[in-house]
């Protein structure tokens, strides 16, 4: 990861309670790191998908339905 750096963030009380319940005795640092990494990957994926759609156009609805059916059957 290349070292750690500190930053203080505030979370809504209910969200922090949910995080604490989810991680138990593991602590929240690893959970927050994983959540931020996942969020950043998802944003990058969204950017890539937007770029592909701009270049190639939208996926035809029939093809989307076919792909969804394939993945549900897998």
PDB file of N, CA, C and O in Angstrom:
ATOM      1  N   UNK A   1       0.820  -1.189   0.000  1.00  0.00           N
ATOM      2  CA  UNK A   1       0.000   0.000   0.000  1.00  0.00           C
ATOM      3  C   UNK A   1       0.862   1.251   0.000  1.00  0.00           C
ATOM      4  O   UNK A   1       0.367   2.347  -0.263  1.00  0.00           O
ATOM      5  N   UNK A   2       2.141   1.098   0.291  1.00  0.00           N
ATOM      6  CA  UNK A   2       3.027   2.237   0.197  1.00  0.00           C
ATOM      7  C   UNK A   2       3.016   3.132   1.418  1.00  0.00           C
ATOM      8  O   UNK A   2       3.319   4.319   1.299  1.00  0.00           O
ATOM      9  N   UNK A   3       2.682   2.615   2.579  1.00  0.00           N
ATOM     10  CA  UNK A   3       2.646   3.422   3.787  1.00  0.00           C
ATOM     11  C   UNK A   3       1.265   3.976   4.038  1.00  0.00           C
ATOM     12  O   UNK A   3       0.404   3.995   3.158  1.00  0.00           O
ATOM     13  N   UNK A   4       1.082   4.412   5.229  1.00  0.00           N
ATOM     14  CA  UNK A   4      -0.230   4.930   5.625  1.00  0.00           C
ATOM     15  C   UNK A   4      -0.099   6.413   5.935  1.00  0.00           C
ATOM     16  O   UNK A   4       0.964   6.884   6.340  1.00  0.00           O
ATOM     17  N   UNK A   5      -1.176   7.131   5.744  1.00  0.00           N
ATOM     18  CA  UNK A   5      -1.247   8.537   6.101  1.00  0.00           C
ATOM     19  C   UNK A   5      -2.537   8.736   6.878  1.00  0.00           C
ATOM     20  O   UNK A   5      -3.493   7.982   6.701  1.00  0.00           O
ATOM     21  N   UNK A   6      -2.568   9.721   7.714  1.00  0.00           N
ATOM     22  CA  UNK A   6      -3.736   9.931   8.552  1.00  0.00           C
ATOM     23  C   UNK A   6      -4.646  11.026   8.032  1.00  0.00           C
ATOM     24  O   UNK A   6      -4.210  12.000   7.419  1.00  0.00           O
ATOM     25  N   UNK A   7      -5.907  10.830   8.298  1.00  0.00           N
ATOM     26  CA  UNK A   7      -6.941  11.819   7.978  1.00  0.00           C
ATOM     27  C   UNK A   7      -8.105  11.540   8.918  1.00  0.00           C
ATOM     28  O   UNK A   7      -8.448  10.384   9.167  1.00  0.00           O
ATOM     29  N   UNK A   8      -8.696  12.577   9.428  1.00  0.00           N
ATOM     30  CA  UNK A   8      -9.846  12.409  10.306  1.00  0.00           C
ATOM     31  C   UNK A   8     -11.110  12.658   9.505  1.00  0.00           C
ATOM     32  O   UNK A   8     -11.225  13.664   8.805  1.00  0.00           O
ATOM     33  N   UNK A   9     -12.058  11.738   9.611  1.00  0.00           N
ATOM     34  CA  UNK A   9     -13.341  11.915   8.947  1.00  0.00           C
ATOM     35  C   UNK A   9     -14.451  11.722   9.963  1.00  0.00           C
ATOM     36  O   UNK A   9     -14.292  11.001  10.948  1.00  0.00           O
ATOM     37  N   UNK A  10     -15.554  12.363   9.717  1.00  0.00           N
ATOM     38  CA  UNK A  10     -16.723  12.191  10.557  1.00  0.00           C
ATOM     39  C   UNK A  10     -17.792  11.476   9.758  1.00  0.00           C
ATOM     40  O   UNK A  10     -17.997  11.758   8.578  1.00  0.00           O
ATOM     41  N   UNK A  11     -18.475  10.542  10.417  1.00  0.00           N
ATOM     42  CA  UNK A  11     -19.544   9.779   9.795  1.00  0.00           C
ATOM     43  C   UNK A  11     -20.834  10.039  10.559  1.00  0.00           C
ATOM     44  O   UNK A  11     -20.805  10.317  11.758  1.00  0.00           O
ATOM     45  N   UNK A  12     -21.957   9.950   9.873  1.00  0.00           N
ATOM     46  CA  UNK A  12     -23.216  10.020  10.596  1.00  0.00           C
ATOM     47  C   UNK A  12     -23.234   8.932  11.685  1.00  0.00           C
ATOM     48  O   UNK A  12     -22.757   7.819  11.461  1.00  0.00           O
ATOM     49  N   UNK A  13     -23.772   9.250  12.829  1.00  0.00           N
ATOM     50  CA  UNK A  13     -23.759   8.347  13.982  1.00  0.00           C
ATOM     51  C   UNK A  13     -24.303   6.956  13.637  1.00  0.00           C
ATOM     52  O   UNK A  13     -23.710   5.946  14.016  1.00  0.00           O
ATOM     53  N   UNK A  14     -25.421   6.903  12.925  1.00  0.00           N
ATOM     54  CA  UNK A  14     -26.031   5.613  12.591  1.00  0.00           C
ATOM     55  C   UNK A  14     -25.117   4.795  11.682  1.00  0.00           C
ATOM     56  O   UNK A  14     -25.035   3.575  11.822  1.00  0.00           O
ATOM     57  N   UNK A  15     -24.434   5.458  10.756  1.00  0.00           N
ATOM     58  CA  UNK A  15     -23.513   4.753   9.867  1.00  0.00           C
ATOM     59  C   UNK A  15     -22.328   4.199  10.650  1.00  0.00           C
ATOM     60  O   UNK A  15     -21.922   3.056  10.441  1.00  0.00           O
ATOM     61  N   UNK A  16     -21.778   5.003  11.544  1.00  0.00           N
ATOM     62  CA  UNK A  16     -20.658   4.545  12.362  1.00  0.00           C
ATOM     63  C   UNK A  16     -21.069   3.366  13.235  1.00  0.00           C
ATOM     64  O   UNK A  16     -20.296   2.424  13.407  1.00  0.00           O
ATOM     65  N   UNK A  17     -22.255   3.409  13.775  1.00  0.00           N
ATOM     66  CA  UNK A  17     -22.763   2.292  14.570  1.00  0.00           C
ATOM     67  C   UNK A  17     -22.853   1.029  13.717  1.00  0.00           C
ATOM     68  O   UNK A  17     -22.465  -0.052  14.160  1.00  0.00           O
ATOM     69  N   UNK A  18     -23.364   1.166  12.495  1.00  0.00           N
ATOM     70  CA  UNK A  18     -23.466   0.022  11.587  1.00  0.00           C
ATOM     71  C   UNK A  18     -22.095  -0.541  11.247  1.00  0.00           C
ATOM     72  O   UNK A  18     -21.919  -1.758  11.198  1.00  0.00           O
ATOM     73  N   UNK A  19     -21.125   0.330  11.014  1.00  0.00           N
ATOM     74  CA  UNK A  19     -19.767  -0.119  10.712  1.00  0.00           C
ATOM     75  C   UNK A  19     -19.197  -0.866  11.907  1.00  0.00           C
ATOM     76  O   UNK A  19     -18.632  -1.948  11.747  1.00  0.00           O
ATOM     77  N   UNK A  20     -19.333  -0.310  13.085  1.00  0.00           N
ATOM     78  CA  UNK A  20     -18.804  -0.968  14.285  1.00  0.00           C
ATOM     79  C   UNK A  20     -19.444  -2.337  14.485  1.00  0.00           C
ATOM     80  O   UNK A  20     -18.764  -3.290  14.865  1.00  0.00           O
ATOM     81  N   UNK A  21     -20.749  -2.442  14.231  1.00  0.00           N
ATOM     82  CA  UNK A  21     -21.426  -3.725  14.357  1.00  0.00           C
ATOM     83  C   UNK A  21     -20.923  -4.711  13.299  1.00  0.00           C
ATOM     84  O   UNK A  21     -20.788  -5.903  13.577  1.00  0.00           O
ATOM     85  N   UNK A  22     -20.649  -4.224  12.102  1.00  0.00           N
ATOM     86  CA  UNK A  22     -20.198  -5.094  11.013  1.00  0.00           C
ATOM     87  C   UNK A  22     -18.796  -5.637  11.259  1.00  0.00           C
ATOM     88  O   UNK A  22     -18.519  -6.792  10.934  1.00  0.00           O
ATOM     89  N   UNK A  23     -17.912  -4.830  11.823  1.00  0.00           N
ATOM     90  CA  UNK A  23     -16.520  -5.247  11.968  1.00  0.00           C
ATOM     91  C   UNK A  23     -16.233  -5.906  13.304  1.00  0.00           C
ATOM     92  O   UNK A  23     -15.233  -6.610  13.442  1.00  0.00           O
ATOM     93  N   UNK A  24     -17.084  -5.695  14.280  1.00  0.00           N
ATOM     94  CA  UNK A  24     -16.865  -6.299  15.592  1.00  0.00           C
ATOM     95  C   UNK A  24     -15.528  -5.890  16.173  1.00  0.00           C
ATOM     96  O   UNK A  24     -15.182  -4.708  16.196  1.00  0.00           O
ATOM     97  N   UNK A  25     -14.780  -6.872  16.642  1.00  0.00           N
ATOM     98  CA  UNK A  25     -13.512  -6.591  17.310  1.00  0.00           C
ATOM     99  C   UNK A  25     -12.363  -6.355  16.322  1.00  0.00           C
ATOM    100  O   UNK A  25     -11.241  -6.073  16.740  1.00  0.00           O
ATOM    101  N   UNK A  26     -12.632  -6.467  15.026  1.00  0.00           N
ATOM    102  CA  UNK A  26     -11.576  -6.270  14.029  1.00  0.00           C
ATOM    103  C   UNK A  26     -11.141  -4.811  13.898  1.00  0.00           C
ATOM    104  O   UNK A  26     -10.056  -4.538  13.384  1.00  0.00           O
ATOM    105  N   UNK A  27     -11.958  -3.883  14.346  1.00  0.00           N
ATOM    106  CA  UNK A  27     -11.635  -2.472  14.187  1.00  0.00           C
ATOM    107  C   UNK A  27     -12.090  -1.964  12.825  1.00  0.00           C
ATOM    108  O   UNK A  27     -12.328  -2.737  11.897  1.00  0.00           O
ATOM    109  N   UNK A  28     -12.203  -0.653  12.735  1.00  0.00           N
ATOM    110  CA  UNK A  28     -12.795  -0.110  11.512  1.00  0.00           C
ATOM    111  C   UNK A  28     -11.772   0.286  10.445  1.00  0.00           C
ATOM    112  O   UNK A  28     -12.157   0.508   9.297  1.00  0.00           O
ATOM    113  N   UNK A  29     -10.501   0.381  10.779  1.00  0.00           N
ATOM    114  CA  UNK A  29      -9.528   0.885   9.800  1.00  0.00           C
ATOM    115  C   UNK A  29      -9.489   0.032   8.539  1.00  0.00           C
ATOM    116  O   UNK A  29      -9.602   0.572   7.439  1.00  0.00           O
ATOM    117  N   UNK A  30      -9.334  -1.285   8.667  1.00  0.00           N
ATOM    118  CA  UNK A  30      -9.282  -2.155   7.484  1.00  0.00           C
ATOM    119  C   UNK A  30     -10.588  -2.105   6.705  1.00  0.00           C
ATOM    120  O   UNK A  30     -10.589  -2.140   5.475  1.00  0.00           O
ATOM    121  N   UNK A  31     -11.691  -2.022   7.427  1.00  0.00           N
ATOM    122  CA  UNK A  31     -13.002  -1.954   6.786  1.00  0.00           C
ATOM    123  C   UNK A  31     -13.120  -0.687   5.945  1.00  0.00           C
ATOM    124  O   UNK A  31     -13.579  -0.728   4.804  1.00  0.00           O
ATOM    125  N   UNK A  32     -12.701   0.435   6.519  1.00  0.00           N
ATOM    126  CA  UNK A  32     -12.788   1.716   5.805  1.00  0.00           C
ATOM    127  C   UNK A  32     -11.847   1.720   4.606  1.00  0.00           C
ATOM    128  O   UNK A  32     -12.213   2.215   3.540  1.00  0.00           O
ATOM    129  N   UNK A  33     -10.638   1.174   4.762  1.00  0.00           N
ATOM    130  CA  UNK A  33      -9.691   1.103   3.636  1.00  0.00           C
ATOM    131  C   UNK A  33     -10.315   0.303   2.499  1.00  0.00           C
ATOM    132  O   UNK A  33     -10.301   0.739   1.348  1.00  0.00           O
ATOM    133  N   UNK A  34     -10.865  -0.873   2.821  1.00  0.00           N
ATOM    134  CA  UNK A  34     -11.475  -1.723   1.787  1.00  0.00           C
ATOM    135  C   UNK A  34     -12.659  -1.017   1.131  1.00  0.00           C
ATOM    136  O   UNK A  34     -12.835  -1.101  -0.085  1.00  0.00           O
ATOM    137  N   UNK A  35     -13.469  -0.323   1.929  1.00  0.00           N
ATOM    138  CA  UNK A  35     -14.633   0.377   1.378  1.00  0.00           C
ATOM    139  C   UNK A  35     -14.212   1.497   0.431  1.00  0.00           C
ATOM    140  O   UNK A  35     -14.809   1.668  -0.631  1.00  0.00           O
ATOM    141  N   UNK A  36     -13.202   2.248   0.804  1.00  0.00           N
ATOM    142  CA  UNK A  36     -12.731   3.347  -0.052  1.00  0.00           C
ATOM    143  C   UNK A  36     -12.117   2.790  -1.329  1.00  0.00           C
ATOM    144  O   UNK A  36     -12.369   3.314  -2.414  1.00  0.00           O
ATOM    145  N   UNK A  37     -11.307   1.726  -1.213  1.00  0.00           N
ATOM    146  CA  UNK A  37     -10.725   1.119  -2.413  1.00  0.00           C
ATOM    147  C   UNK A  37     -11.815   0.618  -3.359  1.00  0.00           C
ATOM    148  O   UNK A  37     -11.734   0.823  -4.570  1.00  0.00           O
ATOM    149  N   UNK A  38     -12.828  -0.036  -2.806  1.00  0.00           N
ATOM    150  CA  UNK A  38     -13.938  -0.540  -3.627  1.00  0.00           C
ATOM    151  C   UNK A  38     -14.673   0.605  -4.296  1.00  0.00           C
ATOM    152  O   UNK A  38     -14.993   0.527  -5.482  1.00  0.00           O
ATOM    153  N   UNK A  39     -14.943   1.659  -3.556  1.00  0.00           N
ATOM    154  CA  UNK A  39     -15.649   2.812  -4.120  1.00  0.00           C
ATOM    155  C   UNK A  39     -14.843   3.434  -5.269  1.00  0.00           C
ATOM    156  O   UNK A  39     -15.402   3.771  -6.313  1.00  0.00           O
ATOM    157  N   UNK A  40     -13.548   3.582  -5.072  1.00  0.00           N
ATOM    158  CA  UNK A  40     -12.718   4.170  -6.125  1.00  0.00           C
ATOM    159  C   UNK A  40     -12.664   3.275  -7.360  1.00  0.00           C
ATOM    160  O   UNK A  40     -12.710   3.777  -8.482  1.00  0.00           O
ATOM    161  N   UNK A  41     -12.566   1.947  -7.172  1.00  0.00           N
ATOM    162  CA  UNK A  41     -12.598   1.028  -8.319  1.00  0.00           C
ATOM    163  C   UNK A  41     -13.927   1.132  -9.055  1.00  0.00           C
ATOM    164  O   UNK A  41     -13.957   1.137 -10.286  1.00  0.00           O
ATOM    165  N   UNK A  42     -15.026   1.216  -8.308  1.00  0.00           N
ATOM    166  CA  UNK A  42     -16.348   1.336  -8.934  1.00  0.00           C
ATOM    167  C   UNK A  42     -16.481   2.634  -9.725  1.00  0.00           C
ATOM    168  O   UNK A  42     -17.067   2.649 -10.808  1.00  0.00           O
ATOM    169  N   UNK A  43     -15.944   3.712  -9.189  1.00  0.00           N
ATOM    170  CA  UNK A  43     -15.977   4.981  -9.931  1.00  0.00           C
ATOM    171  C   UNK A  43     -15.174   4.875 -11.220  1.00  0.00           C
ATOM    172  O   UNK A  43     -15.602   5.363 -12.266  1.00  0.00           O
ATOM    173  N   UNK A  44     -14.003   4.235 -11.142  1.00  0.00           N
ATOM    174  CA  UNK A  44     -13.171   4.068 -12.340  1.00  0.00           C
ATOM    175  C   UNK A  44     -13.887   3.181 -13.355  1.00  0.00           C
ATOM    176  O   UNK A  44     -13.865   3.468 -14.552  1.00  0.00           O
ATOM    177  N   UNK A  45     -14.513   2.122 -12.894  1.00  0.00           N
ATOM    178  CA  UNK A  45     -15.273   1.253 -13.795  1.00  0.00           C
ATOM    179  C   UNK A  45     -16.407   2.039 -14.458  1.00  0.00           C
ATOM    180  O   UNK A  45     -16.637   1.896 -15.658  1.00  0.00           O
ATOM    181  N   UNK A  46     -17.104   2.853 -13.698  1.00  0.00           N
ATOM    182  CA  UNK A  46     -18.160   3.683 -14.266  1.00  0.00           C
ATOM    183  C   UNK A  46     -17.627   4.623 -15.338  1.00  0.00           C
ATOM    184  O   UNK A  46     -18.261   4.817 -16.375  1.00  0.00           O
ATOM    185  N   UNK A  47     -16.457   5.205 -15.084  1.00  0.00           N
ATOM    186  CA  UNK A  47     -15.835   6.100 -16.064  1.00  0.00           C
ATOM    187  C   UNK A  47     -15.502   5.332 -17.338  1.00  0.00           C
ATOM    188  O   UNK A  47     -15.740   5.820 -18.443  1.00  0.00           O
ATOM    189  N   UNK A  48     -14.950   4.131 -17.181  1.00  0.00           N
ATOM    190  CA  UNK A  48     -14.599   3.310 -18.343  1.00  0.00           C
ATOM    191  C   UNK A  48     -15.855   2.925 -19.119  1.00  0.00           C
ATOM    192  O   UNK A  48     -15.868   2.987 -20.349  1.00  0.00           O
ATOM    193  N   UNK A  49     -16.909   2.527 -18.409  1.00  0.00           N
ATOM    194  CA  UNK A  49     -18.156   2.167 -19.090  1.00  0.00           C
ATOM    195  C   UNK A  49     -18.755   3.353 -19.825  1.00  0.00           C
ATOM    196  O   UNK A  49     -19.265   3.199 -20.935  1.00  0.00           O
ATOM    197  N   UNK A  50     -18.702   4.536 -19.222  1.00  0.00           N
ATOM    198  CA  UNK A  50     -19.191   5.740 -19.898  1.00  0.00           C
ATOM    199  C   UNK A  50     -18.390   6.009 -21.175  1.00  0.00           C
ATOM    200  O   UNK A  50     -18.948   6.381 -22.208  1.00  0.00           O
ATOM    201  N   UNK A  51     -17.093   5.817 -21.082  1.00  0.00           N
ATOM    202  CA  UNK A  51     -16.215   6.030 -22.242  1.00  0.00           C
ATOM    203  C   UNK A  51     -16.543   5.029 -23.353  1.00  0.00           C
ATOM    204  O   UNK A  51     -16.640   5.403 -24.522  1.00  0.00           O
ATOM    205  N   UNK A  52     -16.710   3.761 -22.984  1.00  0.00           N
ATOM    206  CA  UNK A  52     -17.059   2.743 -23.971  1.00  0.00           C
ATOM    207  C   UNK A  52     -18.409   3.021 -24.616  1.00  0.00           C
ATOM    208  O   UNK A  52     -18.577   2.846 -25.823  1.00  0.00           O
ATOM    209  N   UNK A  53     -19.368   3.455 -23.807  1.00  0.00           N
ATOM    210  CA  UNK A  53     -20.693   3.767 -24.352  1.00  0.00           C
ATOM    211  C   UNK A  53     -20.619   4.949 -25.302  1.00  0.00           C
ATOM    212  O   UNK A  53     -21.313   4.967 -26.318  1.00  0.00           O
ATOM    213  N   UNK A  54     -19.787   5.938 -24.988  1.00  0.00           N
ATOM    214  CA  UNK A  54     -19.630   7.088 -25.875  1.00  0.00           C
ATOM    215  C   UNK A  54     -19.007   6.674 -27.209  1.00  0.00           C
ATOM    216  O   UNK A  54     -19.347   7.223 -28.257  1.00  0.00           O
ATOM    217  N   UNK A  55     -18.092   5.701 -27.161  1.00  0.00           N
ATOM    218  CA  UNK A  55     -17.426   5.250 -28.383  1.00  0.00           C
ATOM    219  C   UNK A  55     -18.285   4.279 -29.200  1.00  0.00           C
ATOM    220  O   UNK A  55     -18.328   4.363 -30.427  1.00  0.00           O
ATOM    221  N   UNK A  56     -18.967   3.360 -28.513  1.00  0.00           N
ATOM    222  CA  UNK A  56     -19.646   2.272 -29.220  1.00  0.00           C
ATOM    223  C   UNK A  56     -21.171   2.366 -29.187  1.00  0.00           C
ATOM    224  O   UNK A  56     -21.854   1.602 -29.870  1.00  0.00           O
ATOM    225  N   UNK A  57     -21.694   3.275 -28.415  1.00  0.00           N
ATOM    226  CA  UNK A  57     -23.146   3.374 -28.278  1.00  0.00           C
ATOM    227  C   UNK A  57     -23.663   2.456 -27.172  1.00  0.00           C
ATOM    228  O   UNK A  57     -22.908   1.691 -26.572  1.00  0.00           O
ATOM    229  N   UNK A  58     -24.946   2.550 -26.923  1.00  0.00           N
ATOM    230  CA  UNK A  58     -25.534   1.747 -25.857  1.00  0.00           C
ATOM    231  C   UNK A  58     -25.721   0.301 -26.311  1.00  0.00           C
ATOM    232  O   UNK A  58     -25.793   0.006 -27.504  1.00  0.00           O
ATOM    233  N   UNK A  59     -25.797  -0.575 -25.340  1.00  0.00           N
ATOM    234  CA  UNK A  59     -26.031  -1.992 -25.621  1.00  0.00           C
ATOM    235  C   UNK A  59     -27.508  -2.160 -25.960  1.00  0.00           C
ATOM    236  O   UNK A  59     -28.364  -1.664 -25.227  1.00  0.00           O
ATOM    237  N   UNK A  60     -27.822  -2.846 -27.048  1.00  0.00           N
ATOM    238  CA  UNK A  60     -29.230  -3.056 -27.412  1.00  0.00           C
ATOM    239  C   UNK A  60     -29.976  -3.790 -26.288  1.00  0.00           C
ATOM    240  O   UNK A  60     -29.423  -4.707 -25.680  1.00  0.00           O
ATOM    241  N   UNK A  61     -31.228  -3.393 -26.005  1.00  0.00           N
ATOM    242  CA  UNK A  61     -31.984  -4.003 -24.902  1.00  0.00           C
ATOM    243  C   UNK A  61     -32.081  -5.527 -24.997  1.00  0.00           C
ATOM    244  O   UNK A  61     -31.986  -6.206 -23.974  1.00  0.00           O
ATOM    245  N   UNK A  62     -32.266  -6.073 -26.181  1.00  0.00           N
ATOM    246  CA  UNK A  62     -32.358  -7.523 -26.336  1.00  0.00           C
ATOM    247  C   UNK A  62     -31.080  -8.226 -25.905  1.00  0.00           C
ATOM    248  O   UNK A  62     -31.127  -9.295 -25.297  1.00  0.00           O
ATOM    249  N   UNK A  63     -29.943  -7.626 -26.218  1.00  0.00           N
ATOM    250  CA  UNK A  63     -28.665  -8.210 -25.840  1.00  0.00           C
ATOM    251  C   UNK A  63     -28.467  -8.123 -24.332  1.00  0.00           C
ATOM    252  O   UNK A  63     -27.923  -9.044 -23.723  1.00  0.00           O
ATOM    253  N   UNK A  64     -28.900  -7.041 -23.737  1.00  0.00           N
ATOM    254  CA  UNK A  64     -28.819  -6.897 -22.287  1.00  0.00           C
ATOM    255  C   UNK A  64     -29.649  -7.975 -21.598  1.00  0.00           C
ATOM    256  O   UNK A  64     -29.179  -8.602 -20.648  1.00  0.00           O
ATOM    257  N   UNK A  65     -30.872  -8.197 -22.062  1.00  0.00           N
ATOM    258  CA  UNK A  65     -31.741  -9.223 -21.479  1.00  0.00           C
ATOM    259  C   UNK A  65     -31.126 -10.608 -21.647  1.00  0.00           C
ATOM    260  O   UNK A  65     -31.188 -11.432 -20.734  1.00  0.00           O
ATOM    261  N   UNK A  66     -30.537 -10.865 -22.804  1.00  0.00           N
ATOM    262  CA  UNK A  66     -29.894 -12.153 -23.055  1.00  0.00           C
ATOM    263  C   UNK A  66     -28.724 -12.371 -22.097  1.00  0.00           C
ATOM    264  O   UNK A  66     -28.561 -13.463 -21.552  1.00  0.00           O
ATOM    265  N   UNK A  67     -27.927 -11.355 -21.895  1.00  0.00           N
ATOM    266  CA  UNK A  67     -26.786 -11.470 -20.991  1.00  0.00           C
ATOM    267  C   UNK A  67     -27.247 -11.675 -19.543  1.00  0.00           C
ATOM    268  O   UNK A  67     -26.670 -12.486 -18.819  1.00  0.00           O
ATOM    269  N   UNK A  68     -28.280 -10.945 -19.120  1.00  0.00           N
ATOM    270  CA  UNK A  68     -28.807 -11.115 -17.771  1.00  0.00           C
ATOM    271  C   UNK A  68     -29.323 -12.534 -17.557  1.00  0.00           C
ATOM    272  O   UNK A  68     -29.090 -13.129 -16.505  1.00  0.00           O
ATOM    273  N   UNK A  69     -30.012 -13.070 -18.538  1.00  0.00           N
ATOM    274  CA  UNK A  69     -30.527 -14.438 -18.434  1.00  0.00           C
ATOM    275  C   UNK A  69     -29.378 -15.435 -18.350  1.00  0.00           C
ATOM    276  O   UNK A  69     -29.454 -16.407 -17.598  1.00  0.00           O
ATOM    277  N   UNK A  70     -28.321 -15.202 -19.112  1.00  0.00           N
ATOM    278  CA  UNK A  70     -27.154 -16.079 -19.082  1.00  0.00           C
ATOM    279  C   UNK A  70     -26.532 -16.099 -17.692  1.00  0.00           C
ATOM    280  O   UNK A  70     -26.226 -17.168 -17.163  1.00  0.00           O
ATOM    281  N   UNK A  71     -26.342 -14.908 -17.090  1.00  0.00           N
ATOM    282  CA  UNK A  71     -25.691 -14.836 -15.781  1.00  0.00           C
ATOM    283  C   UNK A  71     -26.571 -15.414 -14.683  1.00  0.00           C
ATOM    284  O   UNK A  71     -26.061 -16.008 -13.733  1.00  0.00           O
ATOM    285  N   UNK A  72     -27.876 -15.251 -14.799  1.00  0.00           N
ATOM    286  CA  UNK A  72     -28.786 -15.845 -13.803  1.00  0.00           C
ATOM    287  C   UNK A  72     -28.748 -17.374 -13.856  1.00  0.00           C
ATOM    288  O   UNK A  72     -28.881 -18.041 -12.830  1.00  0.00           O
ATOM    289  N   UNK A  73     -28.564 -17.922 -15.061  1.00  0.00           N
ATOM    290  CA  UNK A  73     -28.544 -19.368 -15.236  1.00  0.00           C
ATOM    291  C   UNK A  73     -27.210 -19.981 -14.796  1.00  0.00           C
ATOM    292  O   UNK A  73     -27.130 -21.184 -14.551  1.00  0.00           O
ATOM    293  N   UNK A  74     -26.187 -19.171 -14.700  1.00  0.00           N
ATOM    294  CA  UNK A  74     -24.842 -19.685 -14.345  1.00  0.00           C
ATOM    295  C   UNK A  74     -24.724 -20.011 -12.884  1.00  0.00           C
ATOM    296  O   UNK A  74     -23.666 -20.449 -12.433  1.00  0.00           O
TER     297      UNK A  74
END
